[in-house]
Amino acid sequence: MSLTSSNPAPRGLVRRLKGELMAIDKVDLISRLTLLTLLLQPVGFWGVRPILLAVSVIGLLSTTARQHWGLWATLTVLTGARIVEDWPMSDNHAYLLVYWCLALTIGFYRAEPEIVGRLNARWMLGLLFTFAVLWKGLLSPDYVDGTFFRVIFLTDERFADAAQLFGDMTLDDLDLAYQSLSQPLPPGAELVEPPPIPESAALHRLAILSTWVTLVLEALVALAFLLPSSLRPLGWLHRYRDFVLVAFCTITYPIAPVVGFGWLLLTMGIAQARDERRLLYLATFLLLIFYRGVPWASLLVERLG
Amino acid sequence: MKTQLVRLIPTILLILVAVNQLRLSHTQHLSAWKGGGFGMFATTDGGPSRYLRLFAIDDGAEFELDLPPALDELGTRAKELPTDAFLGRLVCGAVRELGVPALDQPDVPITYDAFRIEVWRSVFAADDLTPEQELIARYQRDLSERPCR
């Protein structure tokens, strides 16, 4: 086989690239993106991870392998083994990854991967956001009043850049807050002069904004994916479900340190979406790579002093 | 109907696991962050806001001990899901790590009657974030009655 290159002009190249991406079979695309997610965000302990990575590479290189239910069954078992071995420490996206690999296993086994993928993607996206909203809105005593995000911004180093950028806090403030909030006194003990917990008005506003933006966006995603479009008065949301999910990923993952979850959500989004939304999802998938790869918040903090 | 159910096995699994996570949260204090219930980023209760306290009891006197570093990983799991099973394993791990002898070695000098492990969490006041400590689980093992194997 020989490789030919016609070296099209940039505009032609973009058009051709777009055409090529649109021409990929949907099932093949979601299979590749799932494998890519496994490679970009390796999971599991040493006994599982190398096998998972090797199987993912084989799947990406071989069309026959990635369209065979055996590959997906292997990935389901391996990702599931990780949850069992790590019980109860695995994060939510570890579970979602198992369910999604299982969906692809069943789909390829029954020779209907597109139907099984579409069905499970829609319902799982709707349900997982429903559970997330249930926890935030009803079951947690400290979410709706903003306490959760105030504490997280003050004590979790993964949010320190955001706290400095948007919350008007200094590193010294954050150190002091960490010492006050994260080093508990023995029960019943009290300091004569407890150090003040430094919290700027800007950080308080940021926490309240984060609380409600997250809750409203997650509720919208849940409704958009679960409600049938014929149901009044909110059924119209279903038509915009892809935009709501993309908005959630675009707004959440510059700050939330779980980009692997975002890639999986977008892959499932493609599985249930009409083809004309494919490029929107793919562009967001790429955007998340930049979110993770570029320490944009640290760079901005440095630049702004 | 059967076909549709088979197709939807992953979704059904998601629901079952999430409902079980809700159950464990309410009966066993499983952290909302863990267990597949999609409660991440919903509460301060979990991870660094939970901590363990280990006590050795001898003749009615209590001594607070540091958890041996070898038990860090098990301790992290026990904090997130403080069941008797995890806490019991921690106590016996501590007995081994701290050199407390088995009952058939009475000549070894350091012995304790019992060990107790407690799981606490910080609860933050909504107005000024002042943390208060709350006990969520405790497990005590009398070594004369139930020695660790």
Interface residues (C-beta under 8 A of the other chain):
Chain A: I83 W87 P88 M89 S90 D91 N92 A94 Y95 L96 Y99 W100 L102 A103 I106 G107 R110 E112 I115 V116 L119 N120 W123 M124 L127 L128 F129 F131 A132 W135 K136 L139 S140 P141 D142 Y143 D145 G146 T147 F148 R150 V151 I152 L154 T155 S180 L181 S182 P184 L185 P186 P187 P194 I197 E199 T214 A256 V258
Chain B: Q4 V6 R7 L8 I9 P10 T11 L13 L14 I15 V17 A18 L22 S25 L30 S31 A32 W33 K34 G35 G36 G37 F38 G39 M40 F41 A42 T43 T44 D45 P48 S49 Y51 T76 R77 E80 L81 W120 S122 V123 F124 A126 D128 L129 T130 P131 Q133 L135
